Amino acid sequence: MKDFINKLYKNHSLIYKGLLFIATTFFIVYLFPKGGKFKYNFEKGKPWQSENLYAPFDFAIIKNDVEIASEKDELVKKSILYFNLDNTIEAKVKASYKNQFDNLFSDSISRGTYRKLYKAGEVIISNLYLFGILSENYNFPNEKAIVVLDGRVKKQDGFFSNLIKQDAVSKVIDDILNKHELIHYKTEFTSLFFDLIEPNLTFNKSFTDKVLQEEIGKIAYARGSIEKETLIVSKGEVIDGEKYQVLKSLQSEYESQVWNESNYIWVLFAYTLLVALALLMLLLFLRKYRMRVFENNTKVTFIFFNVSLVIFITTLVVNYDSKYIYVVPICILPLVFKAFFDARLGLFAHVLTVLLIGFIVPNSYEYMFLQIIAGIVTILTVSELYKRANLFISVGQITLIYIIAYFAFFVIHEGSVKTIKWETFMWFILSGLATLFVQPLIYAYEKLFGLVSDVSLLELSDTNSKLLKELSNQAPGTFHHSLNVANLAEASANEIGANAMLVRVGALYHDIGKMENPTYFTENQSTGINPHDELSSRESARIITDHVINGIEIARKNNLPDRVIDFIRTHHGTSVVYYFYMQEKKDFEEVDKLDFSYPGPKPFSKETAILMMCDSIEAASKSLKEPTSTKIDAFVESIINKQIEEGQFLNANITFKEIESIKKVLKHKLANIYHLRIEYPE
C-alpha cells in the first residue's frame, strides 16, 4: 500500500494531466451536435468529385427554404380574417333611431316627407350593419376574405372591402340620400347618425392567427421521393439546384439515421476518439517541444481551458444563429498563447482548435480555411503585444484577410457578386473589434493563473520599481552592471529574433541576490577594502555562488514571475568561480571543483543563454586595459568559446549561427562603450 501511495505521489503530475485530458475530451464531445456526419463534401454549382452516388435507402426530397417560404407567403395571402359580431348593437341603434328621428323631424316636415326620410334612415342603418362597422380602421387589403362570427357561429362571409370603416360612415349616408334625392338633409342626418351609430365588429386576432398556424402546420416539407439504388449524381456532374436539393435531403436523412439509439454509442465513441486524438497531439507537442510548459500543470490547464472556452462560445453562437459564427473572435486564442508562451505553440493550438470546431459549424471547410489563415496572419503580424498600435494594426490586417477570403469563397460558390451578403462583412469587423478585448483578458489570466505576459514584463522593466530601487541603493555597482547587461542582452536578442523584453527584464533582476552581501562583489567596493582578504578561498567562493540562491529567495518574496527567476537561476549555469578555485589549488593539491561551481541549471532557452554571454562579457570587460578593436574581438571570442567548450549552451535551443551573431553585436557594443576611434597623427 505504501509503495502504491509513493507511486501515486511521484506520478501525481501525470495523473492530473490524464484526468484533465479525459475531462476536456468529454466536455468537448458533449458540446458537439447530436448527429452523424455525411461522408461526402459537395457545393452548389461545382462538379461532383466522388464516384457515382446511388441512393443507399428510400428517402423524401426535402423542399428548400425558398419553397417553404413561398408556400407560407401564399397561405398568409389567402388566410381568412375573423371578426366578432356584437349582435345587440344593430337592434339598439334601430330602437334609438325612432326616438331621435321624431325629436329631430316631427314638427318641421310634412307627413309624406317624414315617411320618406324615415325610410331612408332605415336603409342607411341596414346598409351600415349589413356586414358591420369596424371598431378600428384596420389596415388589411380589400380583397382579403373575411368571416363574421356571432359567438362561435359563422354569421356570414365576404371580403374586407364589405366592412364599413368608421370614417366611411358619412359616405354611406351621402350615397343613400343621393339615391333617395334627399341630399339637402345631409347635415341633419349626419348629425343624427353621429350620435347613434356604434361599431359592432372587432378583429379576432388570436383566432385568425390560430387558424393560419394550423394551415401552415399542414404544409408538407417534402415533395416526391427517391427510391433505393436510384442514381443520384454521376462523377463530374455539375450539382445544379435540383441535384443540390436531393443531395441535401440525402445528407439530412443520413445524419438523422446515423444518430439513432442503436448507433448512438458508436457515433459518440467515434467523436471521442477524434477529439482525444487532437488533444493528445497537443500534449505530445508540449512534451516534445515545450517540456517546461508540459511539466507545469497550471500552464497545461490554462491551454486546455482556453481551447474548451473557444469551442464552448462557438457552440453557443451556432445554436443561437449560425449566421453570427464569424463574430466569435477565434484569433484571440493564438494572441493569448503567443503572449504567454510563443508563436509556434499559439499557432499549433489554434489549428487544432479550428479543426475541432469544424465538427460544429456549417460549411466547415470554408470556415476552417478562413480561421487557419487568420490565425497565421495573427501570429505573423502581432510582434509586440504591449505596444497598443501594433495590436490595432494587426486587428485591421486580420479583418482584411477575413473579408478577402470570404469574398473569394462567395464568388467561387455563386459565380457572381450580385447576391453577396454585405452584412457578413460587418460580422468580420465586429470580430476584429472583439479581438481588441485580448488586452484585458490577458490581465485577467495573469491574475487567475499566475502567468506573465509581455505587458507585465514592460511593467517590471521600470527601474523605479521597488526592488530595483532597493538594488540601486544597496548595491549601486551591481545595479549599473545590470543596466549595462540589459542593454547588451536586448540588442543581442533583437539580432537573433529572441524575446527582447523578456531578456531585458531578466538582465535587470539577475543579480538581485548580491543585495545580501554587496561589498563582497568588486563592483560595489568603493573604499578599496576587500572583505575577501579575511576569508578562505572556499568561503569566498561560497559567498559568491550563494548570490544565485539569495536572488531566487528575494525574487520569490517579491512575487517575481518564474520566467524572470529562470534568469537568476541560470545566468552562471554550472560555471566555476575560477579565481578562488585557482587560489585554493595553490594551497591544496586536491580540490573538489564542485565546491567552487555555481549550482546551475545551465541555460535552457535562447534568452537565458544570451544573458549568460552578456553578463560574462560585461563583467570581464572591466579588466580590459587599453582596449582596441583587436583586443575586444579576441576578448569576446575567448569568453564565449570557453562557455561553449564547457557545454553551458547544450540545453538551450540556440544555434552556432545565432551565437556568432551575438558575438558580432557584443563586439560592436563594447567598441562603442570604449569609444574606440582611429588614432590621429600629432
N, C-alpha and C positions, 0 to 999 in steps of 0.2 A: 504493500500500500504506500509505504514511504517513497519507494522508487518511482511509483506511478505519479505521486504528487510532485516529486522532483522533476520528472519528465514534463509534466504539465507546466511547471514554473519556468523551466528552461525554454519551452516552446510556446509560451503564452502569447508572444507576438504573432507567431504564425497562426495560432488558433484563432486569435482575434481577426486576422486578415481573412481566414477561411469563413468565419461567421459573417463578417462584413460582405464578403463576396456572395455568399448564399442569400443574405437578406436583400442585397441590392438586386440580384438576379430575379428573385421572386417579386420584388416590388415593381420592377420594370415590366415583367411579364404580365402582372396584374393590370398595368396601365394599357397594355396592348388591346386592340379591337378584338372583340369576340367573334372572329370569323376566319375562315381559311384564306389562303392567297391563291388567286388564279395563276397558273404556271406560265401563261403567255402574256407578253407585253405587246400592245398594239396602240396605234394612234390613228385618228381620223385623217383621211387623205393621204396616208402613207402606205407603201406596199406591205403585204403580209410576209414576214421574214421566215416564219416556221414552215413545217411541212403542211400538206393538205390537212385541213381540220374537218373531222366528221363529228356530228352530234353524238356525245357519249351516252345521252339519255333523252327522253322526251322532255321538252320544256316550252313554255309560252314565251312569245315575243313581247317584251315589256314596252309600253308606249314611252316615248321620251317626254321630257319636261314640257316641251313646246306643245305637243299634242294634248297632254293633260291640261295644261293651262288654257289652251284653246277651247277644250270641251267645258271647262269650268266657266270661262267667259260667256260661252253660248248659253249655259244654264242660267247664269246671272241675268243675261239679257232677256231670257224667256221666263224668268221667275215671276210669280204672281204676288201682287201686293194685297195684303189682307187688312180690312178696316172694320172696326167695331161700330155697330149702329146703336144709337140710343133712340129706341122707337117711341119714347114718350114725348120727344121734342116736337114732332110734327103735330100731334094732337093738341099739345099745349099751345102751339103757335096759332092753330086754327081757332081754338077757343078764345084766345086773346084778341084775335083779328076782328071778330064781330063787334065786340065792345069798343075797341079802339076806332073801328071804322065809323060806327054810329056817332061817337063823340066828335069825329072829325067832319063828317059829311051830312048828317041827318037833317040839319036845318038850312043848309046852304044850297041844295040842289033839288032838282025835280025827282019825282018817283022813278021815271024811266032812266034818267041818268044814274040815279042811285043804284038800281039793279045792274046796270051796265058796268059801273065802276066796281061794285061788289064782286060781280062775276070775274072781272079782270084780276082783282086781288086774289081770288081763289085759284085762278090759273097760275098766277105768279108763285103762290105757295106750293102748288102741285109740282110745277117745274123745278123749283128750288130743291124740293125734297124727293124728286123722282129717284135720284141716286143718293143725294145727300149733300150737305155742306161741310167742308173740311174745317177742323178746329185750328189747323195751322196751314200756312201756304207751303206745303211740301214741294220739294224740287225734284219731281220724277218726270221722266219722258211721258208725253201724252199718249203714246202708243202702248204703254205698259198695261198688261192685263191686271184687272182688279177683281176682288171678291169682297162683297159686303156681308158681314156676319151679324146675325141677330142672335146674340148669345153664342151658342155653338152651332146654330143652324145657318146654312147658306141662304141668304136672302135674295141676292141677285149678283150677277157678274157683268163685266163690261170692260171699259178701258179707263185709264186715269183721266182722260180728257172729258169723260162724262161727269166727273165730280166737280162740284162748284167750289171754287176758292172764295174766301171771304171778300176779297177785293173785286170779285166778278159779279157780286150780287146786284149791284146797280145796273150793270149791263143787261142782265136778265130782265130786270124791271123795265128798262128802256125798250127792249125788243118787244115785250108783250104789250106795252102801252102803245107803241107804234102800230103793232098789228091790229089793235082794237081802236085805233085812231083817238087815243086819249093822252097823247104825249104832253098836252098843255097841263095835265095833272101830275106831271113828273115830280115836281117839288113836294107836293103833298104825299104822294105815295112813297117817295124816298124817305121823307121824314117819318112816315108811319112805319115802314118796314125796318128802318134803322133801329127802332126800339123793340120791334117784335122778333126779328129773325135771330135764331140761335143755331150754332153748328151742332150737327148730330153725328159726325163721323170722326173717329180717332184712329190713327195708324197703329196697327198692332205689330210692332217691330219684332218682338220676341217670337210670335207665331210665324211671321214671314221668314225670319232667319232659320227657324227650326225646320220649316218645310224645305227651304233652299238647301240646308245641310243634309237633309235626308236624300234629296235628289243628287247632290254631289257625292254622297256616300254610295250611290248606286253606279257611279262611273266605273267602268271596267278598266283596270290598269294594264291589261294585256290585249293584244289583237293578234289572233292567229296563233299557231304553234309550229314547232319544228319536231319532226319525228326522229327517233334514234337512227343513227347511221346515215343521216342526210348530210351531203357535202355542204358545209357552211362557207368555207373560203379556201381558195387554192393558193399555193405558194406563189408569191409575186403579184397576186391580185391586189389592186388598189382598194383600200377599205373606204367605200363611199358611205353616204348617210344611212342607207338601209342595212348594209353589211355591218356597219358600226353598231347599229342598234341591236342587231341579232347577237353580235359578239358580247355586247354589254349585258344582254339578257342572259346569255350562257354564263358569263362571269358571275352575275348576281346569283343565279340558281346554283352554280357550282360551289360558291362560297357558303351559301346557306346550307347546302347538303353536307359539305365537309364538316362544318361546325355543328354537329348534332350530338345526341347523347352517346352514341356508340363510338364516335371518333373524337369526342371531347378530350379525353385523356391523352390520346396520341398527338393531337394538334398542340395541346398545351405542353406536352413533353418536347415536341419539336421546337416550339418557341423558346422554351427554357434552354435547350441545347445551344441555339443560336446566340441568345443573349449571354449565356455563360461563356461561350467561345469568345465573344467580343470583349467581355470584361477580363477574361483570362489573358488575352493578348495585351491588354493594358497593364496587368500585373507583371507579365513576363517582360514587357518593355521596361517597366520600372526596375525590375530585378537585374536586368542585363545592362541597362544604360544609365539608370539613376538609382544606384544602390542606396545612397544616403536618403533619398526620398522613400524608397521601399522600406527601409528599416525604421522609418518614423511613422508610427501608426496614426498620429494626428494628421500628417500630410496625406497619407493614403485615404483616410476617412474624408478629408477635405475634397480630394479629387473625385471620389465616388459620390459624395454628396452633391457636387456641382453637376456631374453628369446626370444624376437622377432628377435633380431640380429642373434642368432644362427640358428633359423628356416629360416631366410632370406638367410643366407650364404649357408645353406644346400640345399635350393631350387635352388639357382644359380648353384651349383655344379651338382645336379641331372639333371637340364635342359641342362647343357653342356654335361656331360657324367657321367652316374651313376656309372661307374666303379671306379671313383675317390671319391666315397662317404666317404670312410674311411680316406681320407686325412684331412677332416674337424675335427679340434681338439675340439670335443664336451666337453672333460674333462676340458677345460679352464673354463667352466661355474661353476662347483662346486668349483674349485680352487678360482675363483674370489669371489663367495659368502662366502666361508669359510674365506677368507682374511678380508672381510669387516663385516661379520656377525658371523656365526658359522656353524659348520659342519652339524647340523641337518637341518637347513634351506637350506644349499647348496645341500644336498642330495635330499631333498623333491622337490626343484625346478628343479633339474637335471632330476629326474624320470618323472615329469610331462612334461618337455620339450621333452624328448625322446619319450614319449607316443604320443605327438602331431606330432613329426617328423615321426612317424610310418605311418601317412597318406600319406606321401610324397615319402618315399624311397621304392624301390623294395625289395622283400624278407624281409618284415618288422619285422617278429618275430625274425629272426636271428640278424638283426641289433639292435633291442631293447634289446635283451638279452646281446649282446656284450657291448653295451653302458651303460646299467644299471650296469653290473658287473664292467666295467671300472670305472664308477662313484663311486661305493662303494669302490673300491681299492684306488681311488684318495682321498676320504675322510679319509680312514683308514691310509694311508701312509704319506700324507703330514701333518706334525705336526707343524713345524715352518718354514713358507714360507720365512722368512727373511734370513734363512740360505741357501745359494746357493747350498751347497752339498745335502741338503735334497731334493730340487726340482729336481736335476739331478737324484738322486736315485729313487725318486718316478716316474719320467717320464719313466725311464728304466723298472720299475715294471709294469706300466700301459701298455707299449708297449708289454712286455712279455705276459701279460694277454690277450691282443688282439690276439696275434699270436697263443697262446694255444687254445683259444676259437674258433677262425676261423678254425684252423686245425681240431678240434674235429667236428665242423659242417660239414666241407667238407667231412670228412671220413663217417659221418652219411649219407650224401646225395648221395655220389658216391660209397661208399663201397670200396674205394681204394685210394691210394696216388699217383698213376701213373700219373693222369691227373691234379694234383694240380697246381694252378697258383701261382708260386713262386713270381711273381711281386706284388701280393697283399700284401705280407709281407713288401714290400718296401713302400706301401701306409701307413701301420701302423707305420713304422719307421719315415716317413715324418710327420705323425700326432703327434708322440711323440716329434719330434724336434719343430714343430709348437707350442706345448704346452708350451715350454720354453718362448714363447712370452708373457706369462702371467705377467712377471715382469714389462716390460714397459707399458703393458696395465693397470695394477693396478695403476701405477704412473699417467697415463693419466686420469683414472677415478677419482683419488683423486682430480686432478685439476678441472675436469669438474663438478663433483657432490659434491665436498666439503666433501668427506668421508675420513676416516682414516684407514690404514691397519697396520699390524704388522711391516712392513718396516718403516713406518713413526714413529711408536712408538719407534723403535730402535733409530731413529734419535733424538727423544725427550728425550730419556733416557741419552743422553750425558750431563754430568754435566758441560761441558764447554759451554753449550748453554747460550745465552744472559740472559734469565730470571733466570736461576738457578745461574749464576754468580752474578747477582744482589741480589738474595736472600742470597747467602753466604756472600756478603759484608755488606748488611744492617741488616740481622738477622742471624748471624753465628750459634747461638744456634739452631734456627729453622731449618737451613739447615742441621746441624748434626743430629738433631732429625729425619728429613725427610729421610736421608740416612739410619739410623737405622731401621725406619719403612719400608722402601723399601726392605731391606734385609729380615726382618721378614715376610713381606707380600709375597715376591717372593717365599720363602721357603714354606709357607703355601699353596700358590696356586699350586705349584708343587705337594704337597702332595695329594690334592683332585682333580687334573686334571683341574683346572681353568686356565684362560689365565694369565700366569705368567708375560709376558711382559707388558700387559695392567695394571695389578695391581701394578707393579713396577713403571711405569710412573705415574700412579695416585698418588702413595705414594710420589714421588719426588715433585709433584706440589700441594699436598693437602693443604698445609699451606702457600701458597704464599701471602695470604691476610694479614698475620702478618707483611708484609713489611710496611704497613701503620702506625702501631704503635708498632714497635718491642720491645721497652722497657717495654711495659705493659704485656709481657709474660715472665715468670720466667726464661726460658732457655736462654734469651738474657740479663738478668740483671746481669752484671759482677761487678758493683760498689757497690752492696749491698743496693742501694736505690730502694725502691719500689714505683712507682708513684701511685699505687692504694691506698696508705695511705692517699692521699689527696682527694680521691673521695668517693662518697657514694657507697654502695654495688650495688645499681641499675645501677649507671653509669658504674661501673667496669664491671658488667655483660654484659651491652650493648656493651662495647668496645670488650670484649672477644667474644661475639657471632657475632659481626659485621665482624670478620675476614673471615667468610664464604662468606658474601655478597661482601666484598672487594676483596676476592680471585677470585670470579666469574667475577667481573669487570676487574681485571687485566688480567685474562685469556682471556677474550674476546678481550681486547685491543691488546694482543699479539697473537691473532689468534690461540689459543689452540683449538683442536677439542672438540666437545661436549662429546665424550666418556671420555675425561680426565676431563672436567669440572664437569661431573657427580660425580667424586670422591670428588671434592671440596664441592659440594652441600650436599653430604650425609655422609661425614666422621664423623659427630657428630649426624646425624639423628635428632631426636627431644628430645635429652637428655637435662638434666638440668645442669647449671653451679652450682654445688652443694655447693661449698664453700661459694660463695657470697649469694646464696639462704638461707643458714643456718644463715649467718651473718645478713641478712635482717630480718629473723624471730626472732632474738634476740631483735631487736629494735621495730618490729611491730608485732602485733598479726595476722592480716590478710595480707597475701602476695599472690599475683597472681603468680602462678608457671609459667605461660606463659611468664611473663616478664623476667624470668631467663632461658628460654629454647631456644635452637637453632631452627632456622626456618624450618629445615628439607629440603627435604623429608627424609624418612627413606631409608636405603639401599635397592635397588631393583634388585641386582644381586649378584652372589657369590663373584665377585671381590670387589664390594663396601662393602659387609659385612665383607670380610677379612680385608680390610683397616680399618674399624671401630674398629675391635677387636685389630689389631696390633697397631693402633695409641693409643688406650686407655692403652694397656699393656705397651708400650714403655714409654709413658709419666709418668704413675704412678709408673713404676719400679724405677724411680729416688728417690722415697721416701722410698725404702726398706733399712732397716738398718740391718747389719749383716745377709745377706741373706743365707739361707740354702735350700736344696732341698725341704724340707717340707714346708718352708715358701713360696718358689716360686710356688709350686704346688697349695697351698691354695690361694695365691695371684691371679694366673691366673684363677682359678676356680671361685673365688668370683666376679671378674670384668666381665667376660663373662657371668656368670649366671645372674648377675644383668641386663645386656643388654638384655638377653633373657626374663627375667621377665617383663621388660619394653616394650617388643614387638617390639624391634628395627629390628628384622630379619624376621618379618612376611611377608614382601613384597619381600624378597629375596628368590630365588629358591635354598636354602641351607638346607641340612638335618641335624638332630642331630648327625648322624654318622660322617658327614663331620666336624661339629663343634668340636666334640671330637678329630678328627684327627688334627685339627688346634690347639687345646689346647695342645696336645702332642708335636707338633712342637715348639710352643712358650715356653713351659716349658724347652725343651731341649736347645733351643737357649739362653734363659735367663741364664740357668745354665752355658753355655759356656761363655757368656758375663761376668758373675761374677766370672769366673774361680774357680768354686767350686771343691774342692778336699777333699779327706779323710784326717782327722787330724792324723798326725804322732805323736807318743809319744816323749816327750822331752828327 
